[in-house]
Amino acid sequence: MPFSLKNLLPVGAAGLLLGPLACTQPLTESTAAQLVEQQRRLLPDTSGYERRAPQDPNGISTYYMGRQIAHVMGHEGAGWLERSDRQQEEGTDILLRELHLKPTDVVADIGAGTGYFSFRISPLVPKGKVLAVDIQPEMLTALRETAEKRHIHNVIPVRGTTTNPNLPARGVDLVLIVDAYHEFDHPREMMQAIRSSLTATGRVALVEYRAEDPKVPIKRIHKMSVAQARREMAAVGLRLTDSVETLPQQHLLFFRK
């Protein structure tokens, strides 16, 4: 919806208004444009979002680009992340190999949970580090305890929020998101922040259960198609550069700026 100066000027009364209205001259076109741009930056980016009744009870009442967002799995489900058959079920060893990590890489594991992938990535980046990001303090506590018990020093727990993973700007070589993106409450804002964290050659590795395959025994709301993932990443300036389909049940999609 376009903004009018009538609505904008009172908002800036504490600061923006003093300059233009202290003069007797009317606002110039450039000044008005600056005010609109400053106001735009203060507003949340709501592009692509829609609020309506949840079609699936396993999701929330927010939809992004037509996709209903799933409920976040709480820390009570931590045991499922560490299940004994996960490697065989998901081909986690294949996933790690396909990441093609360098020893010096800085990797961000988004939605790290108990650190299932963080601690497996750790020895692959001995001169780098793993930023294990989660929004649940209980998960981060478990991460710290495991790191201390195993004497692992390059896995660093990071407390994120629902809109920002709190990563260093232009400081991450690979962002790994395994079965978590579809649960982001604010996917657009999160991916904008993640994009800002990437180095010039940085990559995003998105892993999601294949929505195109009805044989994958996962509820539809916890799956994503390549087309949907590509559309949502493109909205924040990320392009699909590679699609690996060697995992038993999931897509492994690589995106770059």
CORZI-V296089 format. One record per pair of residues at least 6 apart in sequence whose ideal C-beta (glycine too) atoms are under 6 Angstrom apart, sorted by the first residue. I is the first residue (numbers start at 1). J is the second residue. D is the distance in Angstrom with one decimal. If there is no record, write none. Layout:
i=I j=J d=D
i=I j=J d=D
//
This chain:
i=3 j=36 d=5.9
i=8 j=35 d=5.5
i=8 j=39 d=5.3
i=9 j=17 d=5.7
i=20 j=27 d=5.3
i=20 j=31 d=5.9
i=45 j=188 d=5.9
i=48 j=64 d=5.4
i=48 j=65 d=4.7
i=48 j=188 d=6.0
i=49 j=64 d=5.8
i=50 j=63 d=4.5
i=51 j=61 d=5.9
i=51 j=62 d=6.0
i=54 j=61 d=4.9
i=55 j=68 d=5.7
i=56 j=68 d=5.8
i=56 j=221 d=4.7
i=58 j=71 d=6.0
i=58 j=219 d=5.9
i=58 j=221 d=5.1
i=59 j=68 d=4.2
i=59 j=69 d=5.8
i=59 j=70 d=4.9
i=59 j=221 d=5.0
i=60 j=69 d=5.3
i=62 j=69 d=5.1
i=64 j=187 d=5.3
i=65 j=231 d=5.9
i=65 j=232 d=5.6
i=67 j=228 d=5.9
i=70 j=182 d=5.2
i=70 j=183 d=4.9
i=70 j=221 d=4.8
i=70 j=222 d=5.7
i=72 j=183 d=4.7
i=75 j=136 d=5.0
i=75 j=138 d=3.8
i=75 j=139 d=5.3
i=78 j=114 d=5.1
i=81 j=113 d=4.8
i=81 j=114 d=5.1
i=81 j=116 d=5.2
i=82 j=114 d=5.7
i=91 j=247 d=4.6
i=91 j=248 d=5.0
i=94 j=246 d=5.7
i=94 j=247 d=5.9
i=96 j=120 d=6.0
i=98 j=244 d=5.1
i=98 j=252 d=5.9
i=101 j=124 d=4.8
i=101 j=125 d=5.8
i=103 j=126 d=5.4
i=103 j=127 d=4.7
i=104 j=127 d=4.6
i=104 j=128 d=4.9
i=105 j=125 d=4.8
i=105 j=128 d=4.5
i=105 j=173 d=4.3
i=105 j=174 d=5.9
i=106 j=128 d=5.2
i=106 j=129 d=5.6
i=106 j=172 d=5.3
i=106 j=173 d=5.2
i=107 j=121 d=5.5
i=107 j=130 d=5.0
i=107 j=174 d=4.8
i=108 j=131 d=4.4
i=108 j=133 d=6.0
i=108 j=167 d=5.4
i=108 j=172 d=4.9
i=108 j=175 d=4.7
i=109 j=117 d=5.3
i=109 j=118 d=4.6
i=109 j=130 d=5.9
i=109 j=132 d=5.1
i=109 j=176 d=5.2
i=110 j=133 d=5.0
i=110 j=165 d=5.7
i=110 j=177 d=4.6
i=111 j=180 d=3.0
i=112 j=118 d=5.1
i=112 j=132 d=3.8
i=112 j=133 d=5.8
i=112 j=134 d=5.1
i=113 j=139 d=5.2
i=114 j=142 d=5.1
i=115 j=132 d=5.5
i=115 j=143 d=4.6
i=115 j=146 d=5.7
i=118 j=130 d=4.8
i=118 j=132 d=4.2
i=118 j=155 d=5.0
i=121 j=130 d=5.2
i=122 j=130 d=5.6
i=122 j=152 d=5.5
i=122 j=154 d=5.7
i=122 j=155 d=5.3
i=129 j=154 d=4.4
i=129 j=156 d=5.9
i=130 j=155 d=4.7
i=131 j=156 d=5.5
i=131 j=158 d=5.1
i=132 j=143 d=5.3
i=132 j=155 d=5.6
i=132 j=157 d=5.2
i=133 j=158 d=4.5
i=133 j=160 d=4.6
i=133 j=165 d=4.6
i=134 j=140 d=5.6
i=135 j=160 d=5.2
i=140 j=157 d=4.4
i=143 j=157 d=4.6
i=144 j=157 d=5.6
i=147 j=155 d=5.1
i=158 j=166 d=5.7
i=160 j=166 d=5.3
i=162 j=185 d=4.4
i=162 j=186 d=5.4
i=163 j=186 d=4.6
i=163 j=189 d=4.1
i=164 j=193 d=4.6
i=167 j=197 d=3.7
i=169 j=196 d=5.7
i=170 j=199 d=5.7
i=172 j=197 d=4.5
i=172 j=198 d=5.8
i=172 j=202 d=5.7
i=173 j=199 d=5.7
i=173 j=202 d=5.5
i=174 j=203 d=5.3
i=175 j=194 d=5.3
i=175 j=204 d=4.7
i=176 j=205 d=4.9
i=177 j=206 d=5.3
i=178 j=207 d=4.4
i=181 j=206 d=6.0
i=182 j=224 d=5.7
i=184 j=190 d=5.0
i=191 j=236 d=4.4
i=192 j=236 d=5.1
i=195 j=236 d=5.6
i=198 j=257 d=6.0
i=203 j=254 d=5.4
i=203 j=256 d=5.7
i=204 j=255 d=4.3
i=205 j=254 d=5.7
i=206 j=229 d=5.9
i=206 j=253 d=4.6
i=207 j=250 d=5.2
i=207 j=252 d=5.4
i=208 j=224 d=3.9
i=208 j=251 d=5.5
i=209 j=216 d=5.3
i=209 j=218 d=4.6
i=209 j=223 d=4.4
i=209 j=249 d=5.7
i=209 j=250 d=5.3
i=210 j=216 d=5.4
i=210 j=251 d=5.5
i=211 j=223 d=3.8
i=211 j=224 d=5.5
i=211 j=225 d=4.1
i=212 j=225 d=5.5
i=216 j=249 d=4.7
i=226 j=251 d=6.0
i=229 j=253 d=5.7
i=230 j=240 d=5.0
i=233 j=255 d=4.9
i=238 j=255 d=4.1
i=240 j=255 d=5.7
i=241 j=254 d=5.2
i=241 j=256 d=5.1
i=242 j=254 d=4.2
i=243 j=253 d=5.5
i=244 j=252 d=4.0
//
